[in-house]
Amino acid sequence: MKIQRFKTTIKCSGCVATVTPVLNEKLGKNNWEVDLQSPERVLTIASAEDVSEMDIAAALEKIGFKAEKIN
């Protein structure tokens, strides 16, 4: 299982509701979560498939959010 983390502009539960269909389609249900308590609003992805950083950033950008990979 590969773990990736991204700093995002997802700020609230309404934003999470907006990104849910996109991320579920791209990553699968229950393979991601957003920590809204973190100042960086960290999106954590746990996936057996190798999903590129660019794919995630592009998918979120299409619906108005930004994502930057963090270590």
HTML snippet that shows the backbone in 3Dmol.js (N, CA, C, O; Angstrom):
<script src="https://3Dmol.org/build/3Dmol-min.js"></script>
<div id="view" style="width:600px;height:400px;position:relative"></div>
<script>
const pdb = `
ATOM      1  N   MET A   1       0.851  -1.176   0.000  1.00  0.00           N
ATOM      2  CA  MET A   1       0.000   0.000   0.000  1.00  0.00           C
ATOM      3  C   MET A   1       0.896   1.237   0.000  1.00  0.00           C
ATOM      4  O   MET A   1       1.808   1.357   0.818  1.00  0.00           O
ATOM      5  N   LYS A   2       0.630   2.134  -0.908  1.00  0.00           N
ATOM      6  CA  LYS A   2       1.400   3.372  -1.026  1.00  0.00           C
ATOM      7  C   LYS A   2       0.625   4.509  -0.365  1.00  0.00           C
ATOM      8  O   LYS A   2      -0.566   4.691  -0.620  1.00  0.00           O
ATOM      9  N   ILE A   3       1.316   5.275   0.493  1.00  0.00           N
ATOM     10  CA  ILE A   3       0.707   6.417   1.182  1.00  0.00           C
ATOM     11  C   ILE A   3       1.274   7.698   0.572  1.00  0.00           C
ATOM     12  O   ILE A   3       2.489   7.865   0.469  1.00  0.00           O
ATOM     13  N   GLN A   4       0.379   8.594   0.171  1.00  0.00           N
ATOM     14  CA  GLN A   4       0.771   9.902  -0.342  1.00  0.00           C
ATOM     15  C   GLN A   4       0.023  10.976   0.435  1.00  0.00           C
ATOM     16  O   GLN A   4      -1.124  10.773   0.832  1.00  0.00           O
ATOM     17  N   ARG A   5       0.672  12.121   0.655  1.00  0.00           N
ATOM     18  CA  ARG A   5       0.037  13.230   1.369  1.00  0.00           C
ATOM     19  C   ARG A   5       0.158  14.504   0.540  1.00  0.00           C
ATOM     20  O   ARG A   5       1.184  14.765  -0.088  1.00  0.00           O
ATOM     21  N   PHE A   6      -0.913  15.287   0.555  1.00  0.00           N
ATOM     22  CA  PHE A   6      -0.963  16.527  -0.198  1.00  0.00           C
ATOM     23  C   PHE A   6      -1.502  17.655   0.665  1.00  0.00           C
ATOM     24  O   PHE A   6      -2.476  17.472   1.394  1.00  0.00           O
ATOM     25  N   LYS A   7      -0.879  18.808   0.586  1.00  0.00           N
ATOM     26  CA  LYS A   7      -1.417  20.032   1.172  1.00  0.00           C
ATOM     27  C   LYS A   7      -2.478  20.513   0.185  1.00  0.00           C
ATOM     28  O   LYS A   7      -2.218  20.589  -1.016  1.00  0.00           O
ATOM     29  N   THR A   8      -3.679  20.840   0.687  1.00  0.00           N
ATOM     30  CA  THR A   8      -4.772  21.186  -0.217  1.00  0.00           C
ATOM     31  C   THR A   8      -5.457  22.492   0.178  1.00  0.00           C
ATOM     32  O   THR A   8      -5.174  23.076   1.225  1.00  0.00           O
ATOM     33  N   THR A   9      -6.358  22.927  -0.682  1.00  0.00           N
ATOM     34  CA  THR A   9      -7.218  24.082  -0.395  1.00  0.00           C
ATOM     35  C   THR A   9      -8.630  23.617  -0.053  1.00  0.00           C
ATOM     36  O   THR A   9      -9.580  24.394  -0.151  1.00  0.00           O
ATOM     37  N   ILE A  10      -8.773  22.367   0.344  1.00  0.00           N
ATOM     38  CA  ILE A  10     -10.061  21.820   0.798  1.00  0.00           C
ATOM     39  C   ILE A  10     -10.235  22.299   2.236  1.00  0.00           C
ATOM     40  O   ILE A  10      -9.476  21.902   3.120  1.00  0.00           O
ATOM     41  N   LYS A  11     -11.253  23.168   2.477  1.00  0.00           N
ATOM     42  CA  LYS A  11     -11.316  23.856   3.767  1.00  0.00           C
ATOM     43  C   LYS A  11     -12.443  23.418   4.699  1.00  0.00           C
ATOM     44  O   LYS A  11     -12.370  23.672   5.901  1.00  0.00           O
ATOM     45  N   CYS A  12     -13.478  22.770   4.178  1.00  0.00           N
ATOM     46  CA  CYS A  12     -14.638  22.496   5.035  1.00  0.00           C
ATOM     47  C   CYS A  12     -15.344  21.219   4.578  1.00  0.00           C
ATOM     48  O   CYS A  12     -14.974  20.614   3.572  1.00  0.00           O
ATOM     49  N   SER A  13     -16.354  20.830   5.327  1.00  0.00           N
ATOM     50  CA  SER A  13     -17.090  19.616   4.971  1.00  0.00           C
ATOM     51  C   SER A  13     -17.820  19.780   3.635  1.00  0.00           C
ATOM     52  O   SER A  13     -18.030  18.800   2.921  1.00  0.00           O
ATOM     53  N   GLY A  14     -18.204  21.000   3.299  1.00  0.00           N
ATOM     54  CA  GLY A  14     -18.819  21.244   1.991  1.00  0.00           C
ATOM     55  C   GLY A  14     -17.824  20.998   0.861  1.00  0.00           C
ATOM     56  O   GLY A  14     -18.182  20.455  -0.184  1.00  0.00           O
ATOM     57  N   CYS A  15     -16.585  21.399   1.078  1.00  0.00           N
ATOM     58  CA  CYS A  15     -15.525  21.142   0.096  1.00  0.00           C
ATOM     59  C   CYS A  15     -15.283  19.637  -0.039  1.00  0.00           C
ATOM     60  O   CYS A  15     -15.105  19.123  -1.143  1.00  0.00           O
ATOM     61  N   VAL A  16     -15.279  18.947   1.093  1.00  0.00           N
ATOM     62  CA  VAL A  16     -15.091  17.486   1.070  1.00  0.00           C
ATOM     63  C   VAL A  16     -16.217  16.839   0.259  1.00  0.00           C
ATOM     64  O   VAL A  16     -15.972  15.924  -0.527  1.00  0.00           O
ATOM     65  N   ALA A  17     -17.443  17.312   0.450  1.00  0.00           N
ATOM     66  CA  ALA A  17     -18.578  16.780  -0.316  1.00  0.00           C
ATOM     67  C   ALA A  17     -18.387  17.011  -1.812  1.00  0.00           C
ATOM     68  O   ALA A  17     -18.784  16.175  -2.623  1.00  0.00           O
ATOM     69  N   THR A  18     -17.782  18.139  -2.183  1.00  0.00           N
ATOM     70  CA  THR A  18     -17.537  18.450  -3.588  1.00  0.00           C
ATOM     71  C   THR A  18     -16.481  17.534  -4.188  1.00  0.00           C
ATOM     72  O   THR A  18     -16.635  17.074  -5.320  1.00  0.00           O
ATOM     73  N   VAL A  19     -15.407  17.262  -3.447  1.00  0.00           N
ATOM     74  CA  VAL A  19     -14.316  16.440  -3.994  1.00  0.00           C
ATOM     75  C   VAL A  19     -14.586  14.939  -3.897  1.00  0.00           C
ATOM     76  O   VAL A  19     -13.943  14.150  -4.590  1.00  0.00           O
ATOM     77  N   THR A  20     -15.521  14.541  -3.053  1.00  0.00           N
ATOM     78  CA  THR A  20     -15.767  13.112  -2.826  1.00  0.00           C
ATOM     79  C   THR A  20     -16.038  12.328  -4.114  1.00  0.00           C
ATOM     80  O   THR A  20     -15.388  11.304  -4.325  1.00  0.00           O
ATOM     81  N   PRO A  21     -16.954  12.749  -4.981  1.00  0.00           N
ATOM     82  CA  PRO A  21     -17.185  11.948  -6.200  1.00  0.00           C
ATOM     83  C   PRO A  21     -15.948  11.824  -7.078  1.00  0.00           C
ATOM     84  O   PRO A  21     -15.696  10.765  -7.653  1.00  0.00           O
ATOM     85  N   VAL A  22     -15.178  12.897  -7.183  1.00  0.00           N
ATOM     86  CA  VAL A  22     -13.977  12.892  -8.016  1.00  0.00           C
ATOM     87  C   VAL A  22     -12.918  11.955  -7.435  1.00  0.00           C
ATOM     88  O   VAL A  22     -12.350  11.128  -8.149  1.00  0.00           O
ATOM     89  N   LEU A  23     -12.658  12.092  -6.133  1.00  0.00           N
ATOM     90  CA  LEU A  23     -11.629  11.256  -5.514  1.00  0.00           C
ATOM     91  C   LEU A  23     -12.068   9.795  -5.415  1.00  0.00           C
ATOM     92  O   LEU A  23     -11.247   8.892  -5.574  1.00  0.00           O
ATOM     93  N   ASN A  24     -13.343   9.556  -5.155  1.00  0.00           N
ATOM     94  CA  ASN A  24     -13.822   8.165  -5.121  1.00  0.00           C
ATOM     95  C   ASN A  24     -13.653   7.502  -6.482  1.00  0.00           C
ATOM     96  O   ASN A  24     -13.276   6.333  -6.564  1.00  0.00           O
ATOM     97  N   GLU A  25     -13.932   8.246  -7.552  1.00  0.00           N
ATOM     98  CA  GLU A  25     -13.775   7.688  -8.895  1.00  0.00           C
ATOM     99  C   GLU A  25     -12.309   7.426  -9.217  1.00  0.00           C
ATOM    100  O   GLU A  25     -11.965   6.394  -9.793  1.00  0.00           O
ATOM    101  N   LYS A  26     -11.456   8.362  -8.844  1.00  0.00           N
ATOM    102  CA  LYS A  26     -10.031   8.253  -9.170  1.00  0.00           C
ATOM    103  C   LYS A  26      -9.296   7.254  -8.277  1.00  0.00           C
ATOM    104  O   LYS A  26      -8.424   6.521  -8.744  1.00  0.00           O
ATOM    105  N   LEU A  27      -9.656   7.229  -6.975  1.00  0.00           N
ATOM    106  CA  LEU A  27      -8.882   6.459  -5.998  1.00  0.00           C
ATOM    107  C   LEU A  27      -9.628   5.284  -5.383  1.00  0.00           C
ATOM    108  O   LEU A  27      -9.014   4.376  -4.824  1.00  0.00           O
ATOM    109  N   GLY A  28     -10.936   5.302  -5.486  1.00  0.00           N
ATOM    110  CA  GLY A  28     -11.736   4.285  -4.822  1.00  0.00           C
ATOM    111  C   GLY A  28     -12.224   4.781  -3.478  1.00  0.00           C
ATOM    112  O   GLY A  28     -11.539   5.537  -2.789  1.00  0.00           O
ATOM    113  N   LYS A  29     -13.402   4.349  -3.120  1.00  0.00           N
ATOM    114  CA  LYS A  29     -14.000   4.757  -1.861  1.00  0.00           C
ATOM    115  C   LYS A  29     -13.146   4.239  -0.692  1.00  0.00           C
ATOM    116  O   LYS A  29     -12.624   3.125  -0.745  1.00  0.00           O
ATOM    117  N   ASN A  30     -13.011   5.041   0.339  1.00  0.00           N
ATOM    118  CA  ASN A  30     -12.260   4.712   1.558  1.00  0.00           C
ATOM    119  C   ASN A  30     -10.751   4.623   1.356  1.00  0.00           C
ATOM    120  O   ASN A  30     -10.052   4.095   2.221  1.00  0.00           O
ATOM    121  N   ASN A  31     -10.233   5.124   0.239  1.00  0.00           N
ATOM    122  CA  ASN A  31      -8.786   5.128   0.016  1.00  0.00           C
ATOM    123  C   ASN A  31      -8.173   6.501   0.244  1.00  0.00           C
ATOM    124  O   ASN A  31      -6.989   6.704  -0.025  1.00  0.00           O
ATOM    125  N   TRP A  32      -8.965   7.440   0.735  1.00  0.00           N
ATOM    126  CA  TRP A  32      -8.469   8.792   0.952  1.00  0.00           C
ATOM    127  C   TRP A  32      -9.221   9.450   2.103  1.00  0.00           C
ATOM    128  O   TRP A  32     -10.326   9.040   2.459  1.00  0.00           O
ATOM    129  N   GLU A  33      -8.596  10.484   2.681  1.00  0.00           N
ATOM    130  CA  GLU A  33      -9.254  11.289   3.703  1.00  0.00           C
ATOM    131  C   GLU A  33      -8.583  12.657   3.769  1.00  0.00           C
ATOM    132  O   GLU A  33      -7.409  12.805   3.429  1.00  0.00           O
ATOM    133  N   VAL A  34      -9.349  13.652   4.213  1.00  0.00           N
ATOM    134  CA  VAL A  34      -8.829  15.006   4.369  1.00  0.00           C
ATOM    135  C   VAL A  34      -8.896  15.364   5.846  1.00  0.00           C
ATOM    136  O   VAL A  34      -9.943  15.232   6.481  1.00  0.00           O
ATOM    137  N   ASP A  35      -7.776  15.815   6.384  1.00  0.00           N
ATOM    138  CA  ASP A  35      -7.717  16.253   7.775  1.00  0.00           C
ATOM    139  C   ASP A  35      -8.058  17.740   7.833  1.00  0.00           C
ATOM    140  O   ASP A  35      -7.191  18.587   7.620  1.00  0.00           O
ATOM    141  N   LEU A  36      -9.301  18.050   8.117  1.00  0.00           N
ATOM    142  CA  LEU A  36      -9.744  19.439   8.173  1.00  0.00           C
ATOM    143  C   LEU A  36      -9.233  20.167   9.411  1.00  0.00           C
ATOM    144  O   LEU A  36      -9.300  21.394   9.472  1.00  0.00           O
ATOM    145  N   GLN A  37      -8.724  19.433  10.397  1.00  0.00           N
ATOM    146  CA  GLN A  37      -8.176  20.052  11.605  1.00  0.00           C
ATOM    147  C   GLN A  37      -6.754  20.560  11.385  1.00  0.00           C
ATOM    148  O   GLN A  37      -6.290  21.441  12.110  1.00  0.00           O
ATOM    149  N   SER A  38      -6.077  20.022  10.411  1.00  0.00           N
ATOM    150  CA  SER A  38      -4.716  20.435  10.098  1.00  0.00           C
ATOM    151  C   SER A  38      -4.741  21.783   9.381  1.00  0.00           C
ATOM    152  O   SER A  38      -5.589  21.996   8.515  1.00  0.00           O
ATOM    153  N   PRO A  39      -3.831  22.697   9.721  1.00  0.00           N
ATOM    154  CA  PRO A  39      -3.782  23.985   9.015  1.00  0.00           C
ATOM    155  C   PRO A  39      -3.494  23.826   7.521  1.00  0.00           C
ATOM    156  O   PRO A  39      -3.847  24.692   6.721  1.00  0.00           O
ATOM    157  N   GLU A  40      -2.859  22.726   7.154  1.00  0.00           N
ATOM    158  CA  GLU A  40      -2.532  22.480   5.747  1.00  0.00           C
ATOM    159  C   GLU A  40      -3.611  21.678   5.026  1.00  0.00           C
ATOM    160  O   GLU A  40      -3.483  21.400   3.834  1.00  0.00           O
ATOM    161  N   ARG A  41      -4.686  21.299   5.750  1.00  0.00           N
ATOM    162  CA  ARG A  41      -5.798  20.529   5.163  1.00  0.00           C
ATOM    163  C   ARG A  41      -5.246  19.349   4.346  1.00  0.00           C
ATOM    164  O   ARG A  41      -5.440  19.262   3.133  1.00  0.00           O
ATOM    165  N   VAL A  42      -4.562  18.461   5.043  1.00  0.00           N
ATOM    166  CA  VAL A  42      -3.823  17.379   4.406  1.00  0.00           C
ATOM    167  C   VAL A  42      -4.753  16.292   3.873  1.00  0.00           C
ATOM    168  O   VAL A  42      -5.574  15.732   4.601  1.00  0.00           O
ATOM    169  N   LEU A  43      -4.598  16.014   2.586  1.00  0.00           N
ATOM    170  CA  LEU A  43      -5.267  14.904   1.914  1.00  0.00           C
ATOM    171  C   LEU A  43      -4.308  13.723   1.972  1.00  0.00           C
ATOM    172  O   LEU A  43      -3.186  13.807   1.472  1.00  0.00           O
ATOM    173  N   THR A  44      -4.744  12.625   2.579  1.00  0.00           N
ATOM    174  CA  THR A  44      -3.939  11.411   2.655  1.00  0.00           C
ATOM    175  C   THR A  44      -4.573  10.352   1.775  1.00  0.00           C
ATOM    176  O   THR A  44      -5.768  10.071   1.869  1.00  0.00           O
ATOM    177  N   ILE A  45      -3.750   9.774   0.922  1.00  0.00           N
ATOM    178  CA  ILE A  45      -4.209   8.734  -0.003  1.00  0.00           C
ATOM    179  C   ILE A  45      -3.470   7.450   0.327  1.00  0.00           C
ATOM    180  O   ILE A  45      -2.242   7.433   0.409  1.00  0.00           O
ATOM    181  N   ALA A  46      -4.226   6.376   0.518  1.00  0.00           N
ATOM    182  CA  ALA A  46      -3.650   5.043   0.721  1.00  0.00           C
ATOM    183  C   ALA A  46      -4.199   4.160  -0.384  1.00  0.00           C
ATOM    184  O   ALA A  46      -5.372   3.789  -0.371  1.00  0.00           O
ATOM    185  N   SER A  47      -3.353   3.830  -1.327  1.00  0.00           N
ATOM    186  CA  SER A  47      -3.830   3.093  -2.493  1.00  0.00           C
ATOM    187  C   SER A  47      -2.819   2.040  -2.927  1.00  0.00           C
ATOM    188  O   SER A  47      -1.609   2.265  -2.884  1.00  0.00           O
ATOM    189  N   ALA A  48      -3.327   0.905  -3.338  1.00  0.00           N
ATOM    190  CA  ALA A  48      -2.465  -0.145  -3.868  1.00  0.00           C
ATOM    191  C   ALA A  48      -1.996   0.232  -5.270  1.00  0.00           C
ATOM    192  O   ALA A  48      -0.917  -0.178  -5.700  1.00  0.00           O
ATOM    193  N   GLU A  49      -2.803   1.010  -5.976  1.00  0.00           N
ATOM    194  CA  GLU A  49      -2.440   1.460  -7.315  1.00  0.00           C
ATOM    195  C   GLU A  49      -1.532   2.675  -7.217  1.00  0.00           C
ATOM    196  O   GLU A  49      -1.627   3.463  -6.277  1.00  0.00           O
ATOM    197  N   ASP A  50      -0.656   2.813  -8.195  1.00  0.00           N
ATOM    198  CA  ASP A  50       0.234   3.965  -8.223  1.00  0.00           C
ATOM    199  C   ASP A  50      -0.467   5.115  -8.934  1.00  0.00           C
ATOM    200  O   ASP A  50      -0.602   5.107 -10.158  1.00  0.00           O
ATOM    201  N   VAL A  51      -0.907   6.094  -8.169  1.00  0.00           N
ATOM    202  CA  VAL A  51      -1.576   7.267  -8.720  1.00  0.00           C
ATOM    203  C   VAL A  51      -0.577   8.415  -8.680  1.00  0.00           C
ATOM    204  O   VAL A  51       0.009   8.700  -7.635  1.00  0.00           O
ATOM    205  N   SER A  52      -0.386   9.067  -9.810  1.00  0.00           N
ATOM    206  CA  SER A  52       0.639  10.104  -9.862  1.00  0.00           C
ATOM    207  C   SER A  52       0.183  11.389  -9.186  1.00  0.00           C
ATOM    208  O   SER A  52      -1.006  11.697  -9.112  1.00  0.00           O
ATOM    209  N   GLU A  53       1.157  12.115  -8.706  1.00  0.00           N
ATOM    210  CA  GLU A  53       0.926  13.418  -8.078  1.00  0.00           C
ATOM    211  C   GLU A  53       0.217  14.344  -9.062  1.00  0.00           C
ATOM    212  O   GLU A  53      -0.688  15.083  -8.675  1.00  0.00           O
ATOM    213  N   MET A  54       0.617  14.309 -10.319  1.00  0.00           N
ATOM    214  CA  MET A  54       0.015  15.175 -11.330  1.00  0.00           C
ATOM    215  C   MET A  54      -1.447  14.821 -11.572  1.00  0.00           C
ATOM    216  O   MET A  54      -2.269  15.713 -11.782  1.00  0.00           O
ATOM    217  N   ASP A  55      -1.785  13.536 -11.546  1.00  0.00           N
ATOM    218  CA  ASP A  55      -3.177  13.117 -11.735  1.00  0.00           C
ATOM    219  C   ASP A  55      -4.074  13.656 -10.626  1.00  0.00           C
ATOM    220  O   ASP A  55      -5.178  14.133 -10.891  1.00  0.00           O
ATOM    221  N   ILE A  56      -3.602  13.580  -9.390  1.00  0.00           N
ATOM    222  CA  ILE A  56      -4.375  14.073  -8.249  1.00  0.00           C
ATOM    223  C   ILE A  56      -4.542  15.578  -8.351  1.00  0.00           C
ATOM    224  O   ILE A  56      -5.652  16.093  -8.216  1.00  0.00           O
ATOM    225  N   ALA A  57      -3.443  16.285  -8.589  1.00  0.00           N
ATOM    226  CA  ALA A  57      -3.489  17.747  -8.687  1.00  0.00           C
ATOM    227  C   ALA A  57      -4.408  18.189  -9.826  1.00  0.00           C
ATOM    228  O   ALA A  57      -5.179  19.135  -9.665  1.00  0.00           O
ATOM    229  N   ALA A  58      -4.335  17.516 -10.967  1.00  0.00           N
ATOM    230  CA  ALA A  58      -5.173  17.879 -12.117  1.00  0.00           C
ATOM    231  C   ALA A  58      -6.646  17.614 -11.844  1.00  0.00           C
ATOM    232  O   ALA A  58      -7.497  18.425 -12.209  1.00  0.00           O
ATOM    233  N   ALA A  59      -6.960  16.487 -11.206  1.00  0.00           N
ATOM    234  CA  ALA A  59      -8.354  16.154 -10.897  1.00  0.00           C
ATOM    235  C   ALA A  59      -8.958  17.176  -9.947  1.00  0.00           C
ATOM    236  O   ALA A  59     -10.102  17.591 -10.130  1.00  0.00           O
ATOM    237  N   LEU A  60      -8.202  17.586  -8.936  1.00  0.00           N
ATOM    238  CA  LEU A  60      -8.709  18.576  -7.983  1.00  0.00           C
ATOM    239  C   LEU A  60      -8.785  19.966  -8.607  1.00  0.00           C
ATOM    240  O   LEU A  60      -9.708  20.726  -8.318  1.00  0.00           O
ATOM    241  N   GLU A  61      -7.825  20.299  -9.457  1.00  0.00           N
ATOM    242  CA  GLU A  61      -7.822  21.610 -10.097  1.00  0.00           C
ATOM    243  C   GLU A  61      -9.045  21.803 -10.994  1.00  0.00           C
ATOM    244  O   GLU A  61      -9.573  22.910 -11.100  1.00  0.00           O
ATOM    245  N   LYS A  62      -9.492  20.731 -11.633  1.00  0.00           N
ATOM    246  CA  LYS A  62     -10.684  20.803 -12.505  1.00  0.00           C
ATOM    247  C   LYS A  62     -11.922  21.245 -11.740  1.00  0.00           C
ATOM    248  O   LYS A  62     -12.834  21.833 -12.321  1.00  0.00           O
ATOM    249  N   ILE A  63     -11.961  20.964 -10.428  1.00  0.00           N
ATOM    250  CA  ILE A  63     -13.141  21.336  -9.635  1.00  0.00           C
ATOM    251  C   ILE A  63     -12.834  22.474  -8.660  1.00  0.00           C
ATOM    252  O   ILE A  63     -13.592  22.718  -7.722  1.00  0.00           O
ATOM    253  N   GLY A  64     -11.713  23.169  -8.893  1.00  0.00           N
ATOM    254  CA  GLY A  64     -11.444  24.396  -8.164  1.00  0.00           C
ATOM    255  C   GLY A  64     -10.572  24.301  -6.920  1.00  0.00           C
ATOM    256  O   GLY A  64     -10.533  25.239  -6.124  1.00  0.00           O
ATOM    257  N   PHE A  65      -9.873  23.186  -6.738  1.00  0.00           N
ATOM    258  CA  PHE A  65      -9.007  23.028  -5.567  1.00  0.00           C
ATOM    259  C   PHE A  65      -7.571  22.810  -6.007  1.00  0.00           C
ATOM    260  O   PHE A  65      -7.308  22.414  -7.142  1.00  0.00           O
ATOM    261  N   LYS A  66      -6.651  23.072  -5.102  1.00  0.00           N
ATOM    262  CA  LYS A  66      -5.228  22.861  -5.379  1.00  0.00           C
ATOM    263  C   LYS A  66      -4.691  21.789  -4.438  1.00  0.00           C
ATOM    264  O   LYS A  66      -5.171  21.632  -3.315  1.00  0.00           O
ATOM    265  N   ALA A  67      -3.696  21.061  -4.910  1.00  0.00           N
ATOM    266  CA  ALA A  67      -3.040  20.038  -4.096  1.00  0.00           C
ATOM    267  C   ALA A  67      -1.552  20.061  -4.418  1.00  0.00           C
ATOM    268  O   ALA A  67      -1.143  20.092  -5.579  1.00  0.00           O
ATOM    269  N   GLU A  68      -0.754  20.044  -3.352  1.00  0.00           N
ATOM    270  CA  GLU A  68       0.700  20.041  -3.484  1.00  0.00           C
ATOM    271  C   GLU A  68       1.245  18.908  -2.631  1.00  0.00           C
ATOM    272  O   GLU A  68       0.966  18.833  -1.435  1.00  0.00           O
ATOM    273  N   LYS A  69       2.018  18.033  -3.245  1.00  0.00           N
ATOM    274  CA  LYS A  69       2.539  16.873  -2.522  1.00  0.00           C
ATOM    275  C   LYS A  69       3.478  17.311  -1.401  1.00  0.00           C
ATOM    276  O   LYS A  69       4.306  18.206  -1.568  1.00  0.00           O
ATOM    277  N   ILE A  70       3.323  16.654  -0.259  1.00  0.00           N
ATOM    278  CA  ILE A  70       4.212  16.877   0.881  1.00  0.00           C
ATOM    279  C   ILE A  70       4.784  15.533   1.320  1.00  0.00           C
ATOM    280  O   ILE A  70       4.227  14.479   1.011  1.00  0.00           O
ATOM    281  N   ASN A  71       5.894  15.583   2.038  1.00  0.00           N
ATOM    282  CA  ASN A  71       6.514  14.338   2.520  1.00  0.00           C
ATOM    283  C   ASN A  71       6.122  14.056   3.935  1.00  0.00           C
ATOM    284  O   ASN A  71       6.549  13.052   4.506  1.00  0.00           O
TER     285      ASN A  71
END
`;
const viewer = $3Dmol.createViewer("view");
viewer.addModel(pdb, "pdb");
viewer.setStyle({}, {cartoon: {color: "spectrum"}});
viewer.zoomTo();
viewer.render();
</script>
